[in-house]
Amino acid sequence: MTNRNLPAIGILLVAVALTAGCGSADDGRPNAAPSASSESAPTTPTPPESPGVDGTTSPSTATQGPTQRRPASPPPVVLPKRPAGAPGAKQVVDAFRAAGLKVPSPKDRSVECGPDGLGLGCSELMATGAVTVYVFPDETSASDIAGTWGGQSYQRGAVVLNYLEAKTPAADRPRYEKVLNELR
């Protein structure tokens, strides 16, 4: 599911919750709100509705009780494991550095592999100013992604080097690829 679908799903859930609350006044709840045709007002407040998808109550129930909030931090992203024997993204970047290759500003961006990021399904992701290193859970996934990036990537097993965002000259790329090929 993509983040683009979440607002639509949220609106749908609020609409269902509101329609579910529009039944007859005799729905079995002792403090049910009166129907629109009723002339008397309830003497006790009705209990608040349960919160919607976004953690807030609907506008019609906002004055009935406190708003419940979700925890501030999102749940941790669980990424697939890299295959046994495949080098880790940090290990690849360290090997580049040891070989005297430029790897400016390395950043672990593995969280972008998950559903809230790029959603590529990778296990690890290290970005540098020269090359971005992806490690996938299997060679098939790595091959599929490398194929979509065409001549701007290089695959060795479950590891893919991506040059799309990098400023690495094409003449220097074989040196990075050679270091990756020597890892195991």
C-alpha positions in Angstrom: 0.0 0.0 0.0 1.4 3.4 -0.9 1.2 6.6 1.1 -1.0 8.1 -1.7 -3.8 5.7 -0.7 -3.8 6.6 3.0 -5.9 9.8 2.8 -8.5 8.1 0.7 -8.7 5.2 3.1 -8.9 7.6 6.0 -11.8 9.4 4.4 -13.6 6.2 3.7 -13.2 5.0 7.3 -14.5 8.3 8.6 -17.5 8.1 6.3 -18.3 4.5 7.3 -18.0 5.4 11.0 -20.4 8.4 10.5 -22.9 6.3 8.6 -22.7 3.5 11.2 -23.7 6.1 13.9 -26.7 7.3 11.9 -29.0 4.4 12.8 -32.2 4.7 14.8 -32.3 6.2 18.3 -33.2 2.7 19.6 -29.9 1.0 18.9 -29.4 -0.6 22.3 -27.2 2.1 23.7 -28.7 3.8 26.8 -27.1 7.2 25.9 -27.8 7.1 22.2 -28.0 10.5 20.5 -31.6 11.4 19.5 -32.5 11.3 15.8 -32.9 14.5 13.9 -36.7 14.4 14.2 -36.6 14.2 18.0 -37.5 17.4 19.9 -35.9 16.7 23.3 -32.2 17.0 24.1 -30.3 14.2 25.9 -29.8 14.9 29.6 -26.4 13.2 29.7 -23.6 13.5 27.2 -23.0 10.7 24.8 -19.7 8.8 25.0 -17.1 9.9 22.5 -16.7 8.0 19.2 -13.6 6.0 18.7 -10.8 7.9 16.9 -10.5 7.8 13.1 -7.5 6.6 11.1 -5.5 9.8 11.8 -6.0 9.6 15.6 -8.6 12.4 15.8 -12.3 12.2 16.3 -14.7 13.3 13.6 -15.9 17.0 13.8 -19.3 15.9 15.0 -17.8 14.1 18.1 -14.9 16.5 18.7 -16.8 18.3 21.5 -17.9 15.1 23.2 -14.6 14.1 24.8 -10.8 14.2 24.6 -9.0 13.4 21.4 -6.8 10.3 21.5 -3.4 10.6 19.9 -1.1 8.0 18.4 2.4 7.7 19.7 4.8 10.3 18.3 7.2 7.7 16.9 6.3 5.4 14.0 6.7 1.7 14.4 10.2 0.4 13.4 10.7 -0.6 9.8 11.6 -4.3 9.4 13.8 -4.8 6.4 14.5 -8.2 4.7 17.8 -9.8 5.7 20.7 -9.7 3.2 21.7 -13.1 2.0 24.5 -15.0 3.8 27.8 -14.4 2.2 26.8 -11.1 0.6 28.8 -8.0 1.8 26.9 -5.4 3.7 26.5 -1.9 2.2 28.8 -0.4 4.9 31.4 -3.1 4.2 31.3 -2.2 0.5 31.8 1.6 1.2 34.6 0.8 3.6 36.3 -1.3 0.9 36.0 1.6 -1.5 37.6 3.9 1.0 40.4 1.4 1.7 41.1 1.1 -2.0 41.6 4.9 -2.2 38.3 5.6 -4.0 36.2 8.7 -3.1 33.2 8.0 -0.9 32.3 11.5 0.4 29.5 12.0 3.0 28.4 8.3 3.5 24.9 8.1 4.9 23.0 5.0 6.0 19.6 5.4 4.3 18.4 1.8 4.8 15.1 3.0 6.2 14.3 4.2 2.7 14.2 0.6 1.5 11.0 0.0 3.5 7.4 0.9 2.8 7.7 4.5 4.0 10.6 5.2 1.8 11.3 4.2 -1.8 9.8 0.8 -1.2 12.4 -1.0 -3.2 12.6 -3.9 -0.9 16.3 -3.7 -0.3 18.0 -4.9 2.9 20.6 -2.1 3.2 21.3 1.2 1.5 24.4 3.4 1.9 24.5 6.6 -0.2 27.7 8.6 -0.8 28.5 11.5 -3.1 30.2 9.1 -5.5 28.0 6.0 -5.6 24.9 4.5 -3.8 25.2 0.9 -2.6 22.1 -1.3 -2.4 22.1 -4.8 -0.9 19.0 -6.9 -1.8 17.7 -10.0 -0.1 18.3 -12.0 -3.3 20.0 -11.8 -6.7 16.7 -11.7 -8.5 15.5 -8.5 -6.8 19.0 -7.0 -7.4 18.8 -7.9 -11.1 15.3 -6.5 -11.5 16.3 -3.1 -10.0 19.7 -3.0 -11.8 17.8 -3.6 -15.1 15.5 -0.6 -14.4 18.5 1.7 -13.9 20.1 0.5 -17.2 23.6 1.7 -17.8 23.6 3.8 -14.6 24.2 0.8 -12.3 26.3 -2.3 -11.8 25.2 -5.6 -10.2 27.3 -8.2 -8.5 25.2 -10.9 -6.7 22.8 -9.2 -4.3 24.7 -5.9 -4.4 23.9 -3.1 -6.8 26.0 0.1 -7.3 23.8 3.0 -8.5 25.4 6.0 -10.2 22.2 7.9 -10.9 22.5 10.5 -8.1 26.3 10.3 -8.0 28.8 12.6 -9.7 31.2 9.8 -10.5 32.7 10.1 -14.0 32.0 7.1 -16.2 35.7 6.5 -16.5 36.0 6.0 -12.7 33.1 3.5 -12.4 35.2 0.4 -13.3 37.4 1.0 -10.3 34.4 0.8 -8.0 33.1 -2.3 -9.7 36.5 -4.0 -9.5 36.6 -3.4 -5.7 33.1 -4.8 -5.4 34.1 -7.9 -7.5 37.0 -8.6 -5.2 34.8 -8.6 -2.0 33.5 -11.9 -0.6 
